[in-house]
């Protein structure tokens, strides 16, 4: 049970959905941020790659709902699907991804620990793998935003389904319609 009364059946509105329905005036900007970061056209990072960054950071933060959600959203948009997402989450160094994406995920992991852990060496390593300033910027912002989203979900003690099919159905909606309340 959530730490506060959200005024709804939390099993019908798990994770971030319940708090967003509780405060629609803050949900709008939060959903707009997620939409811009994860789904808006991007010159080089696919929506699946950006969702993978969100899933990876959420996993590092041990946020079950966000990690499960964004893992499903990434898998739905990456050709290699959930096996790749699971490999990245298990061992980013050994996962079959580009050197650039691996370097960006290392930056995301540094942000998750503390923004101050993003070093010149991490940025230079990403650039050496072909990352642009826009990709580095967006990786840092996605990682920082997901630290906030994860703490929002877990700080209110919201319920996270254990059934992966719940997240797969949600992924279909997100891929088709984007981020919105409800």
C-alpha positions as CSV (number, residue, x, y, z in Angstrom):
1,X,0.0,0.0,0.0
2,X,1.3,3.5,-0.9
3,X,2.5,5.7,1.9
4,X,-0.3,8.2,1.2
5,X,-3.9,7.7,0.2
6,X,-3.9,8.3,-3.6
7,X,-7.7,7.9,-3.6
8,X,-7.7,5.0,-6.1
9,X,-7.1,1.3,-6.4
10,X,-3.3,1.1,-6.5
11,X,-3.4,-2.3,-8.3
12,X,-5.3,-0.7,-11.1
13,X,-2.9,2.2,-11.2
14,X,0.5,0.8,-10.2
15,X,3.9,2.6,-9.9
16,X,4.0,6.2,-11.1
17,X,0.5,6.1,-12.6
18,X,-1.2,6.5,-9.2
19,X,0.8,9.5,-8.0
20,X,0.3,11.1,-11.5
21,X,-3.5,10.7,-11.2
22,X,-3.3,12.1,-7.7
23,X,-1.5,15.3,-8.9
24,X,-2.4,15.8,-12.6
25,X,-1.0,19.3,-12.4
26,X,2.5,17.9,-11.9
27,X,1.9,14.8,-14.1
28,X,1.6,16.9,-17.2
29,X,5.1,18.4,-17.0
30,X,6.6,15.0,-15.9
31,X,5.0,13.2,-18.8
32,X,6.1,15.9,-21.2
33,X,9.6,15.5,-19.9
34,X,9.5,11.7,-20.4
35,X,8.0,12.2,-23.9
36,X,10.7,14.6,-24.9
37,X,13.6,12.6,-23.5
38,X,12.5,9.2,-24.6
39,X,10.2,9.4,-27.6
40,X,10.8,12.7,-29.4
41,X,12.8,12.6,-32.6
42,X,16.5,12.3,-32.0
43,X,19.2,12.6,-34.6
44,X,21.2,9.6,-33.4
45,X,19.8,7.8,-30.3
46,X,16.8,5.6,-31.0
47,X,13.8,5.6,-28.7
48,X,14.8,2.0,-27.7
49,X,18.3,3.1,-26.7
50,X,17.0,6.0,-24.7
51,X,14.5,3.7,-22.9
52,X,17.4,1.3,-22.3
53,X,19.3,4.1,-20.5
54,X,16.2,4.8,-18.4
55,X,15.8,1.0,-17.6
56,X,19.5,0.7,-16.8
57,X,19.5,3.6,-14.3
58,X,16.2,2.4,-12.8
59,X,17.8,-1.0,-12.3
60,X,20.8,0.6,-10.6
61,X,18.4,2.5,-8.3
62,X,16.5,-0.8,-7.6
63,X,13.2,0.8,-8.6
64,X,11.2,-2.3,-9.6
65,X,8.3,-0.5,-11.3
66,X,10.5,1.8,-13.4
67,X,13.1,-0.8,-14.2
68,X,10.4,-3.3,-15.3
69,X,8.4,-0.7,-17.2
70,X,11.3,0.8,-19.1
71,X,12.9,-2.5,-19.7
72,X,9.7,-3.6,-21.5
73,X,9.5,-0.2,-23.3
74,X,13.2,-0.6,-24.5
75,X,12.6,-4.3,-25.5
76,X,9.6,-3.3,-27.6
77,X,11.7,-0.9,-29.6
78,X,15.0,-2.7,-29.9
79,X,15.5,-5.4,-32.6
80,X,17.2,-7.8,-30.1
81,X,14.3,-7.2,-27.6
82,X,14.3,-8.3,-23.9
83,X,17.4,-10.6,-24.2
84,X,19.5,-7.6,-25.0
85,X,17.9,-5.5,-22.2
86,X,18.6,-8.2,-19.7
87,X,22.2,-8.6,-20.9
88,X,22.8,-4.9,-20.5
89,X,21.3,-4.8,-17.1
90,X,23.3,-7.9,-16.0
91,X,26.7,-6.9,-17.4
92,X,27.0,-3.7,-19.5
93,X,30.7,-4.5,-20.2
94,X,29.9,-7.8,-21.9
95,X,26.6,-6.9,-23.5
96,X,26.5,-7.0,-27.4
97,X,26.1,-3.2,-27.8
98,X,28.1,-0.5,-29.6
99,X,31.1,1.0,-27.8
100,X,29.3,4.3,-27.9
101,X,26.2,3.0,-26.2
102,X,28.4,1.2,-23.6
103,X,30.3,4.5,-22.9
104,X,27.0,6.4,-22.6
105,X,25.7,3.8,-20.1
106,X,28.8,4.2,-18.1
107,X,28.1,8.0,-17.9
108,X,24.5,7.2,-16.9
109,X,25.8,4.9,-14.1
110,X,28.0,7.7,-12.9
111,X,25.1,10.1,-12.8
112,X,23.1,7.6,-10.9
113,X,25.7,7.6,-8.2
114,X,26.3,11.3,-8.2
115,X,26.5,13.9,-11.0
116,X,30.0,14.7,-9.7
117,X,31.1,11.2,-10.7
118,X,30.8,12.1,-14.4
119,X,34.4,12.7,-15.2
120,X,36.4,14.2,-18.1
121,X,37.7,10.7,-18.6
122,X,34.2,9.2,-19.0
123,X,33.2,12.0,-21.4
124,X,36.4,11.6,-23.4
125,X,35.9,7.9,-23.6
126,X,32.4,8.4,-24.9
127,X,33.6,10.9,-27.5
128,X,36.4,8.5,-28.5
129,X,33.5,6.0,-29.3
130,X,31.8,8.6,-31.4
131,X,29.3,10.1,-28.9
132,X,28.3,13.7,-29.6
133,X,27.8,16.4,-27.1
134,X,24.0,16.1,-27.7
135,X,24.2,12.4,-26.9
136,X,26.2,13.0,-23.8
137,X,23.9,15.8,-22.7
138,X,20.8,13.7,-23.2
139,X,22.3,10.7,-21.5
140,X,23.0,12.8,-18.4
141,X,19.5,14.3,-18.5
142,X,17.8,10.9,-18.9
143,X,19.8,9.4,-16.0
144,X,19.2,12.4,-13.8
145,X,15.5,12.5,-14.6
146,X,15.1,8.8,-13.9
147,X,16.8,9.2,-10.5
148,X,14.0,11.6,-9.8
149,X,11.2,9.4,-11.3
150,X,12.6,6.4,-9.3
151,X,12.6,8.3,-6.1
152,X,9.1,9.6,-6.8
153,X,7.8,6.1,-7.3
154,X,9.7,4.5,-4.4
155,X,9.4,7.5,-2.1
156,X,5.6,7.1,-2.1
157,X,5.8,3.4,-1.7
158,X,3.7,2.6,-4.8
159,X,2.9,-0.9,-5.8
160,X,4.8,-2.7,-8.6
161,X,3.2,-5.7,-10.4
162,X,5.4,-8.8,-10.6
163,X,3.7,-10.0,-13.8
164,X,5.9,-9.1,-16.9
165,X,2.8,-9.2,-19.1
166,X,1.5,-6.0,-17.3
167,X,4.7,-4.2,-18.4
168,X,4.5,-5.6,-22.0
169,X,0.9,-4.4,-22.4
170,X,2.0,-1.0,-21.1
171,X,4.9,-1.0,-23.6
172,X,2.4,-1.5,-26.4
173,X,0.5,1.6,-25.3
174,X,3.6,3.7,-24.8
175,X,5.1,2.8,-28.2
176,X,1.7,3.5,-29.9
177,X,0.6,6.6,-28.0
178,X,3.4,8.0,-25.9
179,X,3.4,9.1,-22.3
180,X,0.1,10.2,-20.8
181,X,-1.8,9.8,-17.6
182,X,-4.1,6.9,-17.4
